[in-house]
Amino acid sequence: MKLVARLAGLLNRRRPKLSVSVYLRAGSYFIDTIHGSDGSEPCIAAGPAEAVVLEAPHQDLGNAVLRGLQRTTHNFPYPANQQEWREVIAPLLSTAGCKSWSAFAKRASSLRVDQDGEQFGVLPCMREKSSFAPVPGRELELKAPSAQELGEVIARELAFAASRDGG
């Protein structure tokens, strides 16, 4: 009886949320994996980061996002000081060829993709100096999108953001 209850618990266990940030900057998309700390929801964008050129097929962008989502962990050590935060952002800056977050952010547009089982949420963001804030009312929900569909939605939303943000 205990074995059956244990198996039922394992089958009913919810998979944790997976997340990435996707940026459009200087003719490329940058996909940065977001991690959770101590089992929390993803909130630390620490890479690995991957670049996809703007001219690449939407399927390539969608596949890069799906790879990034699968890299999400939920046991990332929470940065304790400024040096550790610099190390967190290093994979993205290295991939983008930038020396600082502010240099990267001032010419980027951004959105976040969350995956919860078969549900995908695309949350476009607006640039605010050197940070990004969600754009209320622009969230999109997709159920089990193909890589092509996911890439198309992301490309469209980031093109809109770039025209709005002047980048």
Summary of the structure (lengths in Angstrom):
residues: 167
radius of gyration: 16.8
end to end distance: 60.7
largest distance: 62.4
contacts: 510
relative contact order: 0.19
helix: 38%
strand: 31%
